[in-house]
Amino acid sequence: MTLLNLQNLSVKRGACPVIDTVSLTLQPGECVGLLGPNGAGKTTLMRAALGLLPHQGTSSLAQMTSMERARACAWLPQAREIAWPVSVEKLVLLGRLPHSGTKTENAAAVADALVQMGLENYAQRTATQLSGGEQARVLIARALAQDTPLMMADEPIAGLDPAAQIATMRVFSALAASGRTVLTSLHDLGLAARHCTRVILLHNGGIVADGPPVEVMTPANLAQVFGILAHYEMTDRGPVFQTLDTLE
């Protein structure tokens, strides 16, 4: 079953293509890292795939009704905004709005999402009074409670401390292992190498490489896209990736 199918997706700003005829499919069980420098088009690609931006080409998600899309894909935007001083529990419960579950089912989904993000002791805290990193984890929990086959997350670990970054990527990996799929934009190439089953390297609005991290994160690709030298090595505890220097 294909969870997302993009065919020749393009987005332009004036005459300038921000996304240029991108085609890809996502299958169940994938944890996909969307990598690329600032301005590569990562956010634009995801927003267009969701039908949130005018585009050419086709997206299977954009063709759905809003309710169908909300049941198919949880969207976690880069901008983190909590508008009301509600409890963490009530905020995470908003992820259940696309569903017609019972009160018991919804409560169980919320409790599970809080546990996954290490927030089980925060349920009655006021969300707007939490730190920025804690608020980010609450918003991830809301997306988890939505319980969709696909999650799309735009830089979800930005601003989190190292332990929280690792814990979040482990949650995403576990989702993929359970048969769901995550597409997440990342700037931490080391975490992408360690936790993603597949990475898509985006540059100037187009896909440069797409496949397993060890095949995509090559010296030539990293030099072309990021202008960096890096070291990639497989160890007994998994892959290790370290940026060494710029090419300038």
Number of C-alpha atoms within 10 A of each C-alpha: 6 9 17 20 17 21 15 15 21 24 23 16 8 7 7 9 15 21 26 20 18 18 16 14 12 18 19 19 19 23 29 29 28 27 26 24 16 12 13 20 23 27 19 20 25 21 19 22 24 22 19 11 15 11 20 16 14 20 22 17 21 20 13 14 9 14 11 12 20 22 17 20 22 23 23 20 17 15 10 12 11 14 9 10 12 16 17 26 24 16 22 27 21 15 24 23 14 17 13 9 12 9 9 9 12 20 18 13 23 29 19 17 25 25 13 20 19 17 19 16 10 16 18 12 15 16 25 17 12 14 10 14 15 20 18 23 23 26 23 26 28 27 24 27 25 27 22 19 19 28 24 22 23 20 19 23 25 14 13 16 11 10 8 17 19 16 16 20 20 17 16 25 22 18 21 22 15 12 14 21 27 26 23 26 24 23 16 17 19 16 18 25 23 20 21 23 19 21 28 24 24 23 22 18 22 22 20 15 18 18 14 16 25 17 12 19 25 16 14 12 16 17 15 13 17 15 16 17 16 17 13 17 11 11 8 6 7 11 17 16 20 13 14 10 11 11 10 5
